[in-house]
Amino acid sequence: MKSAPILILSAYLTLPILAQAQSFTGHLFPGAEELKGPSLPPPGFYVRNYTIYYGANRLNLPNGSKMPIDFKASVYADVVRALWVTDLQVLGGNFFADAFVPFTYTSLRVAGTKSSNFGVGDLFVEPAGISWHGDRWDAGAAYAVWIPNGDSKLGSPKPGKGFWGHMLTAGATAYLDDKKTWALSILNRYEINDQEKDTHITPGNQWTLEWSLSKRIQPTLEVALGGYYQGQTTKDSGAGASKTLDQVYAVGPEVNVFWPGLGVFTSLCYNYELAAKDRPQGQTLLLKVTRKF
């Protein structure tokens, strides 16, 4: 399962400054694993690097309208991920495990007040997953945990979230023709969050859905149209917690290129957020580089 990188978008944490209640989002940054996200590679050890830029010039109210305030958020992240797909067969599929750590720089401007920070975000560990492969399909399922090792402070651009999180993943890729040039992918992640250490608020659970319709034009070139939905399924709980369920929708293109001489896969993905509630609304540019060792 291609779990998305742990990009901590600290702009989300400006919401408690601007509203009466404390508001949180989960750890997962959406949009990083749209093109065949549920499809794992053959057994081996892989290293993937994500270079991510997220920018937003609007912060939305719970009804989806723009908050009438000066706001700008820019987040740059580099995420290094290690993935081990084994030959061990479990329930008819290959057992795998992976982990990654993010390095982020965040710049915020809220109502004329500027702040910025560079730091290491919370660690992601996915100790158990299974990937399956059929003649016209791939599938996967996994369990992961987010470890709050990153420096965190509510309302600041620090990269940590300040709470533990658990994530369940399940998805599938269906190949729509005999030559497997057309593919439709759907990847689901469900986050279950623990209590935040400073406010003692427990953020609501969060569901992320990523999808793509892709076409392999040449053996080394693939293009896709994809997108994501992310939203809370339960309300935050605790004294002073927000009762609003935040959500966001996005869509955009992706291009995937394999360089045989280098043994490297590269992917460039762009997502434009069409609508958002109780969170920033912006756009993402993401470059992925993957190599087997």
C-alpha positions in Angstrom: 0.0 0.0 0.0 1.5 3.4 -1.0 0.8 5.3 2.2 0.9 9.1 1.7 3.7 11.1 3.4 3.2 12.7 6.7 3.1 16.3 5.7 2.0 18.3 8.7 0.2 21.3 7.3 0.5 23.7 10.3 -1.9 26.2 8.6 -4.7 24.0 9.9 -3.7 24.9 13.4 -4.4 28.6 12.9 -8.1 27.8 13.2 -8.2 27.9 17.0 -6.8 31.5 16.9 -9.7 32.6 14.6 -12.6 30.7 16.2 -14.1 30.1 19.6 -13.4 26.3 19.6 -10.2 24.3 19.2 -10.1 22.6 15.8 -7.8 19.9 14.5 -7.2 17.7 11.5 -5.6 14.3 11.3 -2.0 13.6 10.3 -2.5 12.4 6.7 -1.8 14.8 3.9 -4.0 13.8 0.9 -3.1 13.5 -2.7 0.3 11.8 -2.7 -0.9 8.3 -3.8 -3.5 8.7 -6.4 -2.1 6.9 -9.5 -2.3 3.1 -8.7 -2.0 3.9 -5.0 -3.2 0.4 -3.9 -0.7 -1.4 -6.2 2.6 -2.4 -4.6 5.8 -3.3 -6.5 7.3 -6.8 -6.5 9.3 -8.0 -3.5 12.3 -5.9 -2.7 13.6 -2.9 -0.7 12.6 0.5 -2.1 13.3 4.1 -1.1 11.0 6.9 -2.2 11.5 10.6 -1.8 8.6 13.1 -1.8 9.1 16.7 -2.5 5.9 18.7 -1.8 4.7 22.2 -2.0 1.3 23.3 -0.6 0.0 26.9 -0.9 -3.2 28.5 0.2 -4.5 32.0 0.2 -7.8 31.4 1.8 -9.0 30.0 5.1 -12.6 28.8 4.9 -15.5 28.9 7.4 -17.5 25.8 8.3 -20.0 26.7 5.6 -17.3 26.7 2.9 -17.1 30.4 2.3 -13.9 32.4 2.6 -13.0 33.8 6.0 -12.7 37.6 5.6 -9.2 37.8 6.9 -5.7 38.2 5.5 -4.3 34.6 5.2 -1.5 32.9 3.4 0.1 29.5 4.0 3.1 28.0 2.3 4.5 24.5 3.2 7.5 22.9 1.7 8.3 19.3 2.7 10.8 16.6 1.9 9.8 13.1 3.0 12.0 10.0 2.9 10.2 6.7 2.9 11.6 3.1 3.1 9.4 0.3 1.9 10.1 -3.5 2.3 8.0 -5.9 0.3 8.7 -9.5 1.3 8.3 -12.9 -0.2 6.4 -14.0 2.9 2.9 -15.0 2.0 0.1 -14.0 4.4 -3.6 -14.7 3.5 -2.5 -15.2 -0.1 -0.6 -11.9 -0.5 2.9 -10.5 0.1 3.6 -9.1 3.6 5.2 -5.6 3.6 6.2 -2.9 6.0 7.3 0.8 5.6 8.1 4.0 7.5 8.9 7.6 6.8 9.9 10.8 8.4 9.1 14.4 7.1 11.2 17.5 7.1 9.0 20.6 6.7 9.3 24.4 6.3 6.1 26.3 7.0 5.4 29.9 6.5 2.2 31.5 7.8 0.6 35.0 7.6 -2.6 35.4 9.5 -4.2 38.9 9.9 -0.9 40.5 9.2 1.1 38.4 11.7 3.9 36.3 10.1 5.5 33.2 11.5 7.7 30.4 10.1 9.4 27.2 11.2 11.6 24.4 9.9 11.6 21.0 11.7 11.1 17.3 11.7 7.5 16.2 11.8 5.8 13.2 13.4 7.1 9.7 12.5 5.0 7.3 10.5 5.4 3.5 10.9 3.4 1.0 9.0 4.5 -2.3 10.6 2.1 -4.7 8.8 0.5 -4.7 5.4 -0.5 -7.3 2.7 -0.6 -6.8 -1.0 -2.4 -9.0 -3.5 -2.1 -9.3 -7.3 -4.6 -10.8 -9.7 -4.8 -11.0 -13.5 -6.7 -7.8 -13.8 -6.4 -6.3 -10.3 -4.2 -5.3 -7.4 -5.3 -4.8 -3.8 -3.8 -4.0 -0.4 -4.5 -3.5 3.3 -2.4 -2.2 6.1 -2.2 -0.8 9.7 0.0 2.1 10.6 0.7 4.4 13.6 1.7 8.0 13.8 4.2 8.7 16.6 4.2 12.4 18.0 8.0 12.9 18.1 7.8 16.2 16.2 7.9 19.5 18.0 4.4 20.8 18.4 2.6 24.0 19.6 -1.0 24.8 19.0 -1.5 27.7 16.6 2.1 27.7 15.4 3.9 26.5 12.3 5.7 23.8 14.2 5.5 20.5 12.3 4.3 18.1 15.1 0.6 17.4 15.8 1.0 16.5 19.5 -1.1 13.3 19.5 -0.8 9.7 18.5 -2.8 8.4 15.6 -3.7 5.0 14.1 -4.6 4.4 10.5 -6.3 1.6 8.6 -5.7 1.4 4.9 -7.5 -0.6 2.1 -7.7 -0.1 -1.6 -7.7 -1.7 -5.0 -6.7 -1.1 -8.6 -8.8 -2.5 -11.5 -7.3 -2.9 -15.0 -9.9 -2.1 -17.6 -8.4 -3.8 -20.6 -6.5 -7.0 -21.4 -3.2 -5.2 -21.9 -3.6 -3.4 -18.6 -3.1 0.1 -20.2 -6.2 1.5 -18.5 -6.5 1.4 -14.7 -9.0 2.7 -12.1 -7.7 3.0 -8.5 -9.4 3.8 -5.2 -7.5 4.0 -2.0 -9.1 4.5 1.5 -7.4 5.5 4.7 -9.2 5.9 8.1 -7.4 7.7 11.0 -8.3 7.2 14.6 -6.8 9.9 16.8 -5.7 10.0 20.4 -5.8 12.9 22.8 -3.7 16.0 22.1 -1.2 16.5 24.8 -1.7 20.3 25.6 -5.4 20.8 25.1 -6.5 17.3 26.1 -8.9 17.4 23.1 -9.3 14.2 21.1 -9.5 15.1 17.4 -12.3 13.4 15.4 -11.6 10.5 13.2 -10.8 11.2 9.6 -11.4 9.4 6.3 -9.3 10.1 3.2 -10.3 8.8 -0.3 -7.9 9.1 -3.2 -8.7 8.0 -6.8 -7.3 8.0 -10.3 -8.1 7.0 -13.8 -4.8 6.3 -15.6 -3.6 5.4 -19.1 -0.2 3.9 -20.0 0.7 5.6 -23.3 4.1 3.9 -23.6 5.9 1.2 -21.5 7.7 4.0 -19.7 5.0 6.7 -19.7 1.7 6.9 -17.8 -0.8 9.8 -17.4 -3.7 10.1 -15.1 -6.6 12.3 -13.8 -7.1 11.9 -10.1 -8.3 13.6 -6.9 -9.1 13.2 -3.3 -11.7 13.8 -0.6 -10.7 14.2 3.0 -13.1 14.8 5.9 -13.8 14.2 9.5 -16.3 11.4 10.3 -16.6 12.2 14.0 -16.5 15.5 16.0 -13.6 16.5 18.2 -14.2 15.8 21.8 -13.1 17.5 25.1 -13.5 20.8 26.7 -13.5 23.6 24.1 -13.5 21.2 21.2 -14.9 22.2 17.8 -18.1 20.5 16.8 -17.6 21.2 13.0 -16.6 18.4 10.6 -14.0 19.8 8.3 -13.6 18.5 4.7 -11.9 19.2 1.4 -12.2 18.1 -2.3 -9.5 18.2 -5.0 -8.7 17.1 -8.5 -5.7 17.2 -10.8 -3.4 15.5 -13.4 -0.4 13.2 -12.8 2.4 12.0 -15.1 4.5 8.9 -14.2 7.8 8.2 -16.1 10.2 5.2 -15.7 13.9 5.7 -16.5 15.2 2.2 -17.4 18.8 3.1 -17.5 18.6 4.5 -13.9 16.0 2.1 -12.6 14.1 5.1 -11.3 10.4 6.0 -11.3 9.4 9.7 -11.2 5.9 11.1 -10.8 4.7 14.7 -11.0 1.3 15.4 -9.5 -0.8 18.6 -9.2 -4.0 18.9 -7.2 -6.3 21.9 -7.0 -8.7 22.0 -4.1 -12.2 22.8 -5.4 -13.9 23.3 -2.0 -13.1 23.1 1.7 -14.9 23.6 5.0 -13.3 24.7 8.3 -9.7 24.5 6.8 -7.5 26.2 4.2 -8.2 25.7 0.5 -5.3 25.7 -1.8 -3.2 23.7 -4.3 -0.4 21.1 -4.2 2.5 20.2 -6.4 4.2 16.9 -5.6 7.3 15.2 -7.1 8.0 11.5 -6.2 11.2 9.6 -7.0 11.4 5.9 -6.3 14.2 3.4 -6.7 14.7 -0.2 -5.8 17.9 -1.2 -3.9 
